[in-house]
């Protein structure tokens, strides 16, 4: 018998059809937390754009901690400009 699963071996990657998320994503609120480092800031921006590009329509909330007042205001201004 030539069944790879029966032998405990992987049959390789599975092809998955990617379709836009659409209206159902309006009910999903994505919440994530970061610190105020530059590294986590650019990752947050990338996550935001990735969610929008994938078709996610629901709210996205970033909880940032450890920022100084000026850093907090800069982050707020940037997110306001891209939303």
Residue frames as a rotation matrix with the C-alpha (Angstrom) as fourth column:
UNK 1
0.585 0.811 0.000 0.00
0.811 -0.585 0.000 0.00
0.000 0.000 -1.000 0.00
UNK 2
-0.429 -0.779 0.457 1.41
0.796 -0.565 -0.218 3.40
0.428 0.270 0.862 -0.95
UNK 3
0.658 0.696 0.288 -0.39
0.407 -0.650 0.642 5.57
0.634 -0.306 -0.710 1.64
UNK 4
-0.317 -0.884 0.343 2.09
0.167 -0.408 -0.897 8.07
0.934 -0.227 0.277 3.13
UNK 5
0.050 0.394 0.918 -0.19
-0.837 -0.485 0.254 8.82
0.545 -0.781 0.306 6.09
UNK 6
0.932 0.296 -0.209 -0.30
-0.170 0.866 0.470 5.17
0.320 -0.402 0.858 7.01
UNK 7
0.290 -0.915 -0.280 3.49
0.696 0.403 -0.595 5.28
0.657 -0.022 0.753 7.18
UNK 8
0.536 -0.034 -0.843 3.40
0.735 -0.473 0.486 8.36
-0.415 -0.881 -0.229 9.42
UNK 9
-0.622 -0.775 0.110 4.97
0.711 -0.499 0.496 10.59
-0.329 0.387 0.862 6.77
UNK 10
-0.085 0.542 -0.836 3.73
-0.056 -0.840 -0.540 14.01
-0.995 0.001 0.102 5.75
UNK 11
0.271 0.256 0.928 2.26
0.875 0.335 -0.348 14.34
-0.400 0.907 -0.134 2.30
UNK 12
-0.634 -0.596 0.493 3.76
0.740 -0.653 0.161 17.83
0.226 0.467 0.855 1.97
UNK 13
-0.917 0.257 -0.307 2.25
-0.092 -0.882 -0.462 21.30
-0.389 -0.395 0.832 2.16
UNK 14
-0.179 0.939 0.292 -1.46
0.875 0.288 -0.389 21.73
-0.450 0.186 -0.873 1.80
UNK 15
-0.830 -0.019 0.558 -2.71
0.372 -0.763 0.528 24.25
0.416 0.646 0.640 -0.74
UNK 16
-0.255 0.737 -0.625 -5.05
0.773 -0.233 -0.590 26.74
-0.581 -0.634 -0.510 0.86
UNK 17
-0.156 0.306 0.939 -7.20
0.783 -0.542 0.306 29.13
0.602 0.783 -0.155 -1.13
UNK 18
-0.685 -0.118 -0.719 -6.96
0.592 -0.665 -0.455 32.61
-0.424 -0.738 0.526 0.32
UNK 19
-0.084 0.725 0.684 -10.08
0.764 -0.394 0.512 34.69
0.640 0.565 -0.520 -0.06
UNK 20
-0.617 -0.121 0.777 -10.82
-0.222 -0.921 -0.320 38.14
0.755 -0.371 0.542 1.35
UNK 21
-0.926 0.214 -0.310 -12.25
0.369 0.347 -0.862 38.07
-0.077 -0.913 -0.400 4.84
UNK 22
-0.540 0.729 0.422 -15.07
0.238 -0.348 0.907 40.49
0.807 0.590 0.014 4.06
UNK 23
0.050 0.724 0.688 -18.14
-0.469 -0.591 0.656 41.40
0.882 -0.355 0.309 6.08
UNK 24
0.697 0.272 -0.664 -17.77
0.350 0.679 0.646 38.65
0.626 -0.682 0.378 8.70
UNK 25
-0.280 -0.904 -0.324 -14.63
0.809 -0.040 -0.586 40.37
0.517 -0.426 0.743 10.01
UNK 26
-0.169 0.283 0.944 -16.66
-0.234 -0.942 0.241 43.36
0.957 -0.180 0.226 11.23
UNK 27
0.817 0.570 0.088 -17.48
-0.262 0.231 0.937 41.27
0.513 -0.789 0.338 14.31
UNK 28
0.510 -0.726 -0.460 -13.81
0.825 0.565 0.024 40.62
0.243 -0.392 0.887 15.17
UNK 29
0.910 -0.276 0.309 -12.01
-0.344 -0.919 0.193 43.19
0.231 -0.282 -0.931 17.32
UNK 30
0.396 -0.865 -0.307 -8.24
0.629 0.499 -0.596 42.67
0.669 0.043 0.742 17.15
UNK 31
0.909 -0.175 0.377 -6.47
-0.387 -0.690 0.611 43.87
0.153 -0.702 -0.696 20.33
UNK 32
0.479 -0.815 -0.327 -2.71
0.685 0.580 -0.441 43.65
0.549 -0.012 0.836 20.84
UNK 33
0.969 -0.174 -0.176 -0.25
0.014 -0.671 0.741 45.19
-0.247 -0.720 -0.648 23.27
UNK 34
0.399 -0.891 0.218 3.25
0.610 0.080 -0.789 46.56
0.685 0.448 0.575 22.79
UNK 35
0.139 -0.421 -0.896 5.82
0.763 -0.532 0.368 48.64
-0.631 -0.735 0.248 24.55
UNK 36
0.836 0.227 -0.500 7.03
-0.020 -0.898 -0.440 51.92
-0.549 0.378 -0.745 23.11
UNK 37
-0.176 -0.975 0.136 10.16
0.125 0.115 0.985 50.63
-0.976 0.191 0.102 21.36
UNK 38
-0.190 0.010 -0.982 10.78
-0.862 -0.480 0.162 51.46
-0.470 0.877 0.100 17.72
UNK 39
-0.960 -0.224 -0.166 10.91
-0.275 0.859 0.432 47.75
0.046 0.460 -0.887 16.88
UNK 40
-0.603 0.795 0.072 7.43
0.652 0.542 -0.530 47.05
-0.460 -0.273 -0.845 18.24
UNK 41
-0.088 0.559 -0.824 6.15
-0.245 -0.814 -0.526 50.26
-0.965 0.156 0.209 16.69
UNK 42
-0.483 -0.096 -0.870 7.01
-0.866 -0.090 0.491 49.25
-0.125 0.991 -0.040 13.13
UNK 43
-0.980 0.190 -0.058 5.65
0.183 0.976 0.115 45.75
0.078 0.102 -0.992 13.79
UNK 44
-0.373 0.886 -0.276 2.39
0.402 -0.114 -0.909 47.34
-0.836 -0.450 -0.313 14.93
UNK 45
-0.118 0.273 -0.955 2.15
-0.707 -0.698 -0.112 49.44
-0.697 0.662 0.275 11.77
UNK 46
-0.811 -0.246 -0.531 2.84
-0.561 0.588 0.583 46.34
0.169 0.771 -0.614 9.68
UNK 47
-0.831 0.555 0.045 0.12
0.481 0.756 -0.443 44.38
-0.280 -0.346 -0.895 11.53
UNK 48
-0.154 0.793 -0.590 -2.36
-0.041 -0.601 -0.798 47.20
-0.987 -0.099 0.125 11.00
UNK 49
-0.211 0.019 -0.977 -1.69
-0.921 -0.339 0.192 47.37
-0.328 0.941 0.089 7.25
UNK 50
-0.960 -0.175 -0.217 -1.71
-0.239 0.918 0.315 43.56
0.144 0.355 -0.924 6.95
UNK 51
-0.583 0.811 0.046 -5.12
0.451 0.371 -0.812 43.33
-0.676 -0.452 -0.582 8.58
UNK 52
0.100 0.627 -0.773 -6.52
-0.398 -0.686 -0.608 46.00
-0.912 0.369 0.181 6.26
UNK 53
-0.461 -0.369 -0.807 -4.90
-0.881 0.085 0.465 44.45
-0.103 0.925 -0.365 3.20
UNK 54
-0.995 0.085 0.055 -6.38
0.087 0.996 0.022 41.04
-0.053 0.027 -0.998 4.07
UNK 55
-0.454 0.879 0.146 -9.85
0.061 -0.133 0.989 42.61
0.889 0.458 0.007 4.11
UNK 56
-0.454 0.270 -0.849 -10.36
0.887 0.232 -0.400 42.81
0.089 -0.935 -0.344 7.87
UNK 57
-0.195 0.502 0.843 -13.12
0.269 -0.799 0.538 45.36
0.943 0.332 0.021 8.50
UNK 58
0.671 0.493 -0.554 -13.39
0.621 0.036 0.783 45.21
0.406 -0.869 -0.282 12.28
UNK 59
0.867 -0.318 0.383 -11.73
-0.434 -0.861 0.266 47.46
0.245 -0.397 -0.884 14.81
UNK 60
0.295 -0.865 -0.407 -8.03
0.620 0.497 -0.607 47.19
0.727 -0.074 0.683 15.66
UNK 61
0.921 0.016 0.388 -6.77
-0.271 -0.688 0.673 48.39
0.278 -0.725 -0.630 19.04
UNK 62
0.046 -0.957 -0.288 -3.14
0.396 0.282 -0.874 48.75
0.917 -0.074 0.392 20.05
UNK 63
0.987 0.148 -0.066 -2.46
0.109 -0.309 0.945 49.03
0.119 -0.940 -0.321 23.78
UNK 64
0.207 -0.960 0.191 0.91
0.258 -0.135 -0.957 50.75
0.944 0.247 0.220 24.26
UNK 65
0.956 0.073 -0.285 2.69
0.293 -0.152 0.944 50.96
0.026 -0.986 -0.167 27.60
UNK 66
0.309 -0.900 -0.306 5.83
0.771 0.049 0.634 52.60
-0.556 -0.432 0.710 28.86
UNK 67
0.081 -0.243 0.967 5.73
0.842 -0.503 -0.197 55.65
0.534 0.829 0.164 26.59
UNK 68
-0.706 -0.251 -0.662 6.78
0.523 -0.815 -0.249 59.14
-0.477 -0.522 0.707 27.45
UNK 69
0.135 0.858 -0.496 4.24
0.201 -0.514 -0.834 61.87
-0.970 0.013 -0.242 26.73
UNK 70
-0.071 -0.226 -0.971 5.92
-0.803 -0.565 0.191 62.96
-0.592 0.794 -0.141 23.46
UNK 71
-0.957 -0.287 -0.030 6.19
-0.256 0.796 0.548 59.35
-0.133 0.533 -0.836 22.22
UNK 72
-0.464 0.863 0.199 2.53
0.571 0.463 -0.678 58.73
-0.677 -0.201 -0.707 23.01
UNK 73
0.280 0.581 -0.764 1.43
-0.192 -0.746 -0.637 61.80
-0.941 0.325 -0.098 21.07
UNK 74
-0.452 -0.523 -0.723 3.60
-0.821 -0.074 0.567 60.84
-0.349 0.849 -0.395 18.09
UNK 75
-0.955 0.147 0.259 2.06
0.195 0.967 0.167 57.36
-0.225 0.210 -0.951 18.00
UNK 76
-0.094 0.986 -0.137 -1.47
0.467 -0.078 -0.881 58.80
-0.879 -0.147 -0.453 18.23
UNK 77
0.135 0.105 -0.985 -0.81
-0.602 -0.781 -0.166 61.23
-0.787 0.615 -0.043 15.37
UNK 78
-0.784 -0.504 -0.363 0.62
-0.592 0.431 0.681 58.51
-0.186 0.749 -0.636 13.16
UNK 79
-0.786 0.542 0.298 -2.32
0.514 0.840 -0.173 56.14
-0.344 0.017 -0.939 13.71
UNK 80
0.119 0.849 -0.514 -4.80
0.185 -0.528 -0.829 58.97
-0.976 0.004 -0.220 13.12
UNK 81
-0.133 -0.245 -0.960 -3.12
-0.791 -0.558 0.251 59.68
-0.597 0.793 -0.119 9.78
UNK 82
-0.887 -0.267 -0.376 -3.39
-0.448 0.690 0.568 56.07
0.108 0.672 -0.732 8.58
UNK 83
-0.727 0.672 0.140 -6.89
0.529 0.679 -0.509 55.21
-0.437 -0.296 -0.849 9.81
